[in-house]
């Protein structure tokens, strides 16, 4: 698509290309019935901040619980992929070569700091009250936890997501994965068509 056909200014288009050059299509988050709109929205915002391109989720409801006062529009810059079934979705991603990391506290869980996030990775976040389901745990390659020394034994799911993602960001930055695009030229142009043309047209 010729750049003159995009419906945004040159500076905006340049910024979009810059963002897409750093998107990490092989670092993903999978939400299993995260219901609180604050959590759902904060998770999306952090994903955008560290360059996550795809967020997978299962949700028992019709409308996605996004609070735009919290997300600040970040849902426009990621792709939300709704899955009918968490296990089936994760098994598919596993076949595609992703390691599946479930956030879960148990004796067998390992520290999130002991994980290599520079390989294709899916971070699974569970429901605020029930956590990751036993069915999903059976698919996971590892269960990870964030070490804590206080009385509380768990963190808010959106906070936990941010801590883990920024460790992934640190490792990937150190390895130079943000220095070269993970998206192909065609993939970048396909996304620009959505961001800079189709979504602009929707507002008109």
Secondary structure, DSSP 8 states (H G I E B T S, - for coil): --GGGSSS-HHHHHHHHHHHHT-BTTEEEEEES---HHHHHHHHHHHHHHTB-EEEEE-SSSS----HHHHTTGGGGSEEEE-S-HHHHHHHHHHTT-EEEEE--STT-EEGGGS-TTSSEEEEE-BTTTBS-HHHHTT-SEEEE----SS-----HHHHHHHHHHHHHHHHHHHTTTSS-SS-HHHHHHHHHIIIIIHHHHT-
